Each structure stands twice: as C-alpha cells, then as structure tokens.
C-alpha cells in the first residue's frame, strides 16, 4: 500500500479584480465601473498602470445599493 496524501482541489476567487473582471462580477459595463472609480464611489488600488478593486468593496457597493432602494 502506498501512503500518498490526497490534496483537495480548491478553487479560489482572487480578492482583487481588474476593471473588466469587476464589470463582469457586477454584471455591468467597463465604463460603469470606471465611472464608479472616478466618482470615488468604489475604492480602488493602482498596481502599476492597472486599477484593481477589492471584491469586498464591490460586495459593499451592492449591499449599499440595495439599502438605497428601500
């Protein structure tokens, strides 16, 4: 008998999303996400020339929009 360990397959979603991925996550356009960044509605980071958004900030944005509609 061999004693090989089994490593479970784990799929993780990245915490930081580029603008295209953030747009896909929100079901919105790239320009909509850019407008959120420009307006300061969603915080972002610059990694070199890239703008990235923390997925938790996108979730907070979604939650805040739900509250605003009530």
C-alpha positions in Angstrom: 0.0 0.0 0.0 1.2 3.5 -0.8 0.8 6.3 1.7 0.0 9.1 -0.7 -1.8 12.1 0.7 -4.8 13.4 -1.1 -4.8 17.2 -1.6 -8.3 18.5 -2.1 -8.9 20.6 -5.1 -9.6 24.2 -4.0 -10.8 26.9 -6.3 -10.3 30.3 -5.0 -11.5 33.6 -6.4 -9.0 36.4 -6.4 -9.6 39.2 -3.9 -8.5 42.0 -6.3 -10.3 42.3 -9.6 -9.3 44.3 -12.7 -11.8 46.6 -14.2 -13.1 44.0 -16.7 -13.5 41.3 -14.1 -15.2 43.8 -11.7 -17.6 44.7 -14.5 -18.3 41.0 -15.1 -18.8 40.5 -11.4 -21.3 43.3 -11.2 -23.0 42.4 -14.5 -22.2 45.9 -15.7 -20.0 47.6 -18.3 -16.4 48.6 -18.0 -17.4 52.2 -18.4 -19.8 51.9 -15.4 -17.0 50.5 -13.2 -14.7 53.3 -14.4 -17.4 55.9 -13.5 -17.6 54.4 -10.0 -13.9 54.8 -9.6 -13.8 58.3 -11.0 -16.7 59.4 -8.7 -15.0 57.8 -5.7 -18.0 55.5 -5.1 -15.8 52.4 -5.1 -12.3 52.4 -3.6 -9.5 51.1 -5.8 -5.8 50.4 -5.9 -3.3 51.1 -8.6 -0.9 48.3 -9.3 1.5 49.9 -11.8 -0.9 51.1 -14.6 -3.7 48.8 -13.6 -6.6 49.7 -11.4 -7.9 46.9 -9.2 -10.9 46.7 -6.9 -11.2 44.6 -3.8 -14.1 42.2 -4.2 -15.3 43.1 -0.6 -15.7 46.7 -1.8 -17.9 45.5 -4.7 -20.0 43.5 -2.3 -20.4 46.5 0.0 -21.4 48.6 -3.0 -24.1 46.1 -3.9 -25.4 46.0 -0.4 -25.4 49.8 -0.2 -27.4 50.0 -3.4 -30.0 47.5 -2.0 -30.4 49.7 1.1 -30.8 52.8 -1.0 -33.7 51.3 -2.9 -35.8 50.7 0.2 
